[in-house]
Amino acid sequence: MERGGQEVTVVENAEQAKKDPSYLKALTELVYQLADDDFIISFRGAEWLGLAPHIEEDVAFSSITQNTMGHAVMFYELLEELGEGNADVLAHERTLEQRRNGIYLEKRNGEGAYHEEPYYDWALAVVRNYFYETFKKIKMEAISTSSYKPLANVASKALMEQTYHLAHWKMWMNQLQHATEDARERINSRIEEAWSEFEDVLELGSYANDMLKHQLISSEDYLKEAWLKEVGVNIANPPESPLGKKYGSGRNGVHTADLKQALQTFAEVYNSDKKAVW
């Protein structure tokens, strides 16, 4: 198999991956990022159940969230195969510092709580999901030719649903940017906010060079460039400021109180019946 014109040595299964400690470490770090990103954005999406702007959107967003959680399950199962522990435990019981999701993805949907006057912001949901789904598509395409065959297979499966996810949020972005003055102000405000926080989502953490060396994924620079090009086409007024990571890097285990709140919330259900299938 070739990747970027170079021959790729395919690693067929977990047992082969475990024979090279450097390869295994880079691989597990990458899969943790993929799993944790999908898991936390799915949680924030689930909080919109029954609260979306209209019933058709409620059904569509619920479907997207369910698909994305399914992708998280596949990534956690890859980690279980690689010897990281039980998939359910990895998803639910790891500490704040052990999480590898991008910080922007853990941001609360708005003021209040789901069961107590949830004053959520649809503009935040649209921008966050559009930015994330755009990058996820680019990432999955890069991983679909990964040297680790089980990961490449999962990426290819995820891409089968990705076209729908991205088209959905692209539609919302276009509509709100060309709607009323209030809608434009709200969406542009959230774009500016995301621009100052989203950069760590685009990064691969401290093992980025090893991930590239072992042909697990494309370079950070390539991924970021591809994302900027894609979103630049669909943002009416792109921010002039450079991308930022206002709260640090989630890839290095830095997180906010918003993630702590999320962990406590979904742990309530999980701890009530740890043997349940999720």
Contacts in CASP RR format, 6 or more apart in sequence:
PFRMAT RR
TARGET T0000
AUTHOR 0000-0000-0000
METHOD contacts of the structure
MODEL  1
MERGGQEVTVVENAEQAKKDPSYLKALTELVYQLADDDFIISFRGAEWLG
LAPHIEEDVAFSSITQNTMGHAVMFYELLEELGEGNADVLAHERTLEQRR
NGIYLEKRNGEGAYHEEPYYDWALAVVRNYFYETFKKIKMEAISTSSYKP
LANVASKALMEQTYHLAHWKMWMNQLQHATEDARERINSRIEEAWSEFED
VLELGSYANDMLKHQLISSEDYLKEAWLKEVGVNIANPPESPLGKKYGSG
RNGVHTADLKQALQTFAEVYNSDKKAVW
1 7 0 8 1.000
1 8 0 8 1.000
1 10 0 8 1.000
1 145 0 8 1.000
2 8 0 8 1.000
3 145 0 8 1.000
3 147 0 8 1.000
3 215 0 8 1.000
6 215 0 8 1.000
8 145 0 8 1.000
8 147 0 8 1.000
8 215 0 8 1.000
9 147 0 8 1.000
9 215 0 8 1.000
10 147 0 8 1.000
10 149 0 8 1.000
11 17 0 8 1.000
11 23 0 8 1.000
11 147 0 8 1.000
11 148 0 8 1.000
11 149 0 8 1.000
12 149 0 8 1.000
13 81 0 8 1.000
13 149 0 8 1.000
13 150 0 8 1.000
14 81 0 8 1.000
14 82 0 8 1.000
14 83 0 8 1.000
14 150 0 8 1.000
17 23 0 8 1.000
17 24 0 8 1.000
17 27 0 8 1.000
17 82 0 8 1.000
17 148 0 8 1.000
18 24 0 8 1.000
18 82 0 8 1.000
18 83 0 8 1.000
22 210 0 8 1.000
22 214 0 8 1.000
23 214 0 8 1.000
24 82 0 8 1.000
25 207 0 8 1.000
25 210 0 8 1.000
26 207 0 8 1.000
26 210 0 8 1.000
26 211 0 8 1.000
26 213 0 8 1.000
26 214 0 8 1.000
26 216 0 8 1.000
27 82 0 8 1.000
27 148 0 8 1.000
27 151 0 8 1.000
27 211 0 8 1.000
27 214 0 8 1.000
27 216 0 8 1.000
28 79 0 8 1.000
28 82 0 8 1.000
28 84 0 8 1.000
29 100 0 8 1.000
29 205 0 8 1.000
29 206 0 8 1.000
29 207 0 8 1.000
29 211 0 8 1.000
30 151 0 8 1.000
30 204 0 8 1.000
30 207 0 8 1.000
30 211 0 8 1.000
30 216 0 8 1.000
30 217 0 8 1.000
31 75 0 8 1.000
31 78 0 8 1.000
31 79 0 8 1.000
31 82 0 8 1.000
31 151 0 8 1.000
32 79 0 8 1.000
32 100 0 8 1.000
33 100 0 8 1.000
33 101 0 8 1.000
33 102 0 8 1.000
33 204 0 8 1.000
33 205 0 8 1.000
33 251 0 8 1.000
34 71 0 8 1.000
34 75 0 8 1.000
34 139 0 8 1.000
34 143 0 8 1.000
35 72 0 8 1.000
35 75 0 8 1.000
35 76 0 8 1.000
35 78 0 8 1.000
35 79 0 8 1.000
35 90 0 8 1.000
35 91 0 8 1.000
36 72 0 8 1.000
36 99 0 8 1.000
36 100 0 8 1.000
36 101 0 8 1.000
36 102 0 8 1.000
37 100 0 8 1.000
37 101 0 8 1.000
37 102 0 8 1.000
37 105 0 8 1.000
37 132 0 8 1.000
37 136 0 8 1.000
37 201 0 8 1.000
38 68 0 8 1.000
38 69 0 8 1.000
38 70 0 8 1.000
38 71 0 8 1.000
38 72 0 8 1.000
38 75 0 8 1.000
38 136 0 8 1.000
39 69 0 8 1.000
39 72 0 8 1.000
39 76 0 8 1.000
39 91 0 8 1.000
39 101 0 8 1.000
40 99 0 8 1.000
40 101 0 8 1.000
40 102 0 8 1.000
40 105 0 8 1.000
40 106 0 8 1.000
40 259 0 8 1.000
40 262 0 8 1.000
41 68 0 8 1.000
41 101 0 8 1.000
41 105 0 8 1.000
41 128 0 8 1.000
41 129 0 8 1.000
41 132 0 8 1.000
42 65 0 8 1.000
42 66 0 8 1.000
42 68 0 8 1.000
42 69 0 8 1.000
42 70 0 8 1.000
42 72 0 8 1.000
43 262 0 8 1.000
43 265 0 8 1.000
43 266 0 8 1.000
44 105 0 8 1.000
44 106 0 8 1.000
44 107 0 8 1.000
44 108 0 8 1.000
44 109 0 8 1.000
44 125 0 8 1.000
44 128 0 8 1.000
44 262 0 8 1.000
45 61 0 8 1.000
45 65 0 8 1.000
45 109 0 8 1.000
45 125 0 8 1.000
45 129 0 8 1.000
46 65 0 8 1.000
46 69 0 8 1.000
47 109 0 8 1.000
47 114 0 8 1.000
47 118 0 8 1.000
47 120 0 8 1.000
48 58 0 8 1.000
48 61 0 8 1.000
48 65 0 8 1.000
48 109 0 8 1.000
48 120 0 8 1.000
48 125 0 8 1.000
49 58 0 8 1.000
49 61 0 8 1.000
49 62 0 8 1.000
50 58 0 8 1.000
51 58 0 8 1.000
51 118 0 8 1.000
51 120 0 8 1.000
52 58 0 8 1.000
52 61 0 8 1.000
52 122 0 8 1.000
53 122 0 8 1.000
60 168 0 8 1.000
61 125 0 8 1.000
64 129 0 8 1.000
64 164 0 8 1.000
64 165 0 8 1.000
64 168 0 8 1.000
67 161 0 8 1.000
67 165 0 8 1.000
68 165 0 8 1.000
71 154 0 8 1.000
71 158 0 8 1.000
71 161 0 8 1.000
72 91 0 8 1.000
73 87 0 8 1.000
73 91 0 8 1.000
73 278 0 8 1.000
74 154 0 8 1.000
74 157 0 8 1.000
74 158 0 8 1.000
75 154 0 8 1.000
76 87 0 8 1.000
76 88 0 8 1.000
76 90 0 8 1.000
76 91 0 8 1.000
77 87 0 8 1.000
78 150 0 8 1.000
78 151 0 8 1.000
78 154 0 8 1.000
79 85 0 8 1.000
79 87 0 8 1.000
79 90 0 8 1.000
80 86 0 8 1.000
80 87 0 8 1.000
80 90 0 8 1.000
81 150 0 8 1.000
84 90 0 8 1.000
88 270 0 8 1.000
88 274 0 8 1.000
88 278 0 8 1.000
91 278 0 8 1.000
92 266 0 8 1.000
92 267 0 8 1.000
92 270 0 8 1.000
93 267 0 8 1.000
93 270 0 8 1.000
96 253 0 8 1.000
96 255 0 8 1.000
96 259 0 8 1.000
96 260 0 8 1.000
96 263 0 8 1.000
97 253 0 8 1.000
97 255 0 8 1.000
98 253 0 8 1.000
99 250 0 8 1.000
99 253 0 8 1.000
99 255 0 8 1.000
99 259 0 8 1.000
100 250 0 8 1.000
100 251 0 8 1.000
100 253 0 8 1.000
101 250 0 8 1.000
101 255 0 8 1.000
101 259 0 8 1.000
102 200 0 8 1.000
102 201 0 8 1.000
102 249 0 8 1.000
102 250 0 8 1.000
102 251 0 8 1.000
103 197 0 8 1.000
103 200 0 8 1.000
103 201 0 8 1.000
103 245 0 8 1.000
103 247 0 8 1.000
103 248 0 8 1.000
103 249 0 8 1.000
103 250 0 8 1.000
103 254 0 8 1.000
103 255 0 8 1.000
103 256 0 8 1.000
103 259 0 8 1.000
104 128 0 8 1.000
104 131 0 8 1.000
104 194 0 8 1.000
104 197 0 8 1.000
104 198 0 8 1.000
104 200 0 8 1.000
104 201 0 8 1.000
105 128 0 8 1.000
105 132 0 8 1.000
105 201 0 8 1.000
106 255 0 8 1.000
106 256 0 8 1.000
106 258 0 8 1.000
106 259 0 8 1.000
106 262 0 8 1.000
107 124 0 8 1.000
107 128 0 8 1.000
107 197 0 8 1.000
107 256 0 8 1.000
107 258 0 8 1.000
108 258 0 8 1.000
108 261 0 8 1.000
109 118 0 8 1.000
109 120 0 8 1.000
109 121 0 8 1.000
109 124 0 8 1.000
109 125 0 8 1.000
110 118 0 8 1.000
110 119 0 8 1.000
110 120 0 8 1.000
110 121 0 8 1.000
110 124 0 8 1.000
111 118 0 8 1.000
111 119 0 8 1.000
112 118 0 8 1.000
112 119 0 8 1.000
121 186 0 8 1.000
121 190 0 8 1.000
123 176 0 8 1.000
123 183 0 8 1.000
123 186 0 8 1.000
123 187 0 8 1.000
123 189 0 8 1.000
123 190 0 8 1.000
124 190 0 8 1.000
124 193 0 8 1.000
126 169 0 8 1.000
126 172 0 8 1.000
126 173 0 8 1.000
126 176 0 8 1.000
126 187 0 8 1.000
126 190 0 8 1.000
127 173 0 8 1.000
127 187 0 8 1.000
127 190 0 8 1.000
127 191 0 8 1.000
127 193 0 8 1.000
127 194 0 8 1.000
128 190 0 8 1.000
128 194 0 8 1.000
129 165 0 8 1.000
129 169 0 8 1.000
130 166 0 8 1.000
130 169 0 8 1.000
130 170 0 8 1.000
130 172 0 8 1.000
130 173 0 8 1.000
130 231 0 8 1.000
130 234 0 8 1.000
131 194 0 8 1.000
131 198 0 8 1.000
131 201 0 8 1.000
131 231 0 8 1.000
132 201 0 8 1.000
133 162 0 8 1.000
133 165 0 8 1.000
133 166 0 8 1.000
133 169 0 8 1.000
134 166 0 8 1.000
134 227 0 8 1.000
134 230 0 8 1.000
134 231 0 8 1.000
135 201 0 8 1.000
135 202 0 8 1.000
135 223 0 8 1.000
135 227 0 8 1.000
136 158 0 8 1.000
136 162 0 8 1.000
136 165 0 8 1.000
137 159 0 8 1.000
137 162 0 8 1.000
137 163 0 8 1.000
137 166 0 8 1.000
138 223 0 8 1.000
138 226 0 8 1.000
138 227 0 8 1.000
138 230 0 8 1.000
139 155 0 8 1.000
139 217 0 8 1.000
139 223 0 8 1.000
140 155 0 8 1.000
140 156 0 8 1.000
140 158 0 8 1.000
140 159 0 8 1.000
140 162 0 8 1.000
141 155 0 8 1.000
141 159 0 8 1.000
142 217 0 8 1.000
142 218 0 8 1.000
142 222 0 8 1.000
142 223 0 8 1.000
143 151 0 8 1.000
143 152 0 8 1.000
143 155 0 8 1.000
143 216 0 8 1.000
143 217 0 8 1.000
144 152 0 8 1.000
144 155 0 8 1.000
144 156 0 8 1.000
144 159 0 8 1.000
145 152 0 8 1.000
146 152 0 8 1.000
146 155 0 8 1.000
146 215 0 8 1.000
146 216 0 8 1.000
146 217 0 8 1.000
147 214 0 8 1.000
147 215 0 8 1.000
147 216 0 8 1.000
148 216 0 8 1.000
151 216 0 8 1.000
170 234 0 8 1.000
173 187 0 8 1.000
173 234 0 8 1.000
173 235 0 8 1.000
174 234 0 8 1.000
176 183 0 8 1.000
176 184 0 8 1.000
176 186 0 8 1.000
176 187 0 8 1.000
177 183 0 8 1.000
177 184 0 8 1.000
177 187 0 8 1.000
177 188 0 8 1.000
177 235 0 8 1.000
177 236 0 8 1.000
178 184 0 8 1.000
178 236 0 8 1.000
188 237 0 8 1.000
191 235 0 8 1.000
191 237 0 8 1.000
191 239 0 8 1.000
192 239 0 8 1.000
192 241 0 8 1.000
195 239 0 8 1.000
195 241 0 8 1.000
195 243 0 8 1.000
195 244 0 8 1.000
196 241 0 8 1.000
196 243 0 8 1.000
196 244 0 8 1.000
196 246 0 8 1.000
197 244 0 8 1.000
197 245 0 8 1.000
197 246 0 8 1.000
197 247 0 8 1.000
198 243 0 8 1.000
198 244 0 8 1.000
198 245 0 8 1.000
199 243 0 8 1.000
199 244 0 8 1.000
199 245 0 8 1.000
200 245 0 8 1.000
200 248 0 8 1.000
200 249 0 8 1.000
200 250 0 8 1.000
200 251 0 8 1.000
202 220 0 8 1.000
202 223 0 8 1.000
202 224 0 8 1.000
202 227 0 8 1.000
202 243 0 8 1.000
203 220 0 8 1.000
203 245 0 8 1.000
203 249 0 8 1.000
203 251 0 8 1.000
204 211 0 8 1.000
204 217 0 8 1.000
204 220 0 8 1.000
204 223 0 8 1.000
204 251 0 8 1.000
205 249 0 8 1.000
205 251 0 8 1.000
205 252 0 8 1.000
206 251 0 8 1.000
206 252 0 8 1.000
208 219 0 8 1.000
208 220 0 8 1.000
211 217 0 8 1.000
212 218 0 8 1.000
212 219 0 8 1.000
217 223 0 8 1.000
224 243 0 8 1.000
228 243 0 8 1.000
231 238 0 8 1.000
232 238 0 8 1.000
247 254 0 8 1.000
247 256 0 8 1.000
248 254 0 8 1.000
270 276 0 8 1.000
270 278 0 8 1.000
END
